[in-house]
Amino acid sequence: MAYEVEVSDEFRGWYEPLSEAEQLSIGRVIELLEEKGTALAFPYSSGIQGSKLSHMRELRAGRTGCSMPSIQPGPPFCW
């Protein structure tokens, strides 16, 4: 099943200054999210501690495991 991913202006502002290599790494994780949706597991996704919504997740990508801006449960998934 394919999932729709929508990005916010906040995400674009975070993403656009990244290097090409970082953007490619992030893009691959977004592709995985489109493929797997809420089933995307660690190390690409992890729960958000302290969230009022137990199913809230954050995406993780890159060599350092940096977190992307928070996502909202979907579909569609939003940053």
Secondary structure, DSSP 8 states (H G I E B T S, - for coil): ----EE--HHHHHHHTTS-HHHHHHHHHHHHHHHHHGGG--TTSEEE-TT-SSTT-EEEEETTTTEE-S--B-SSSEE-
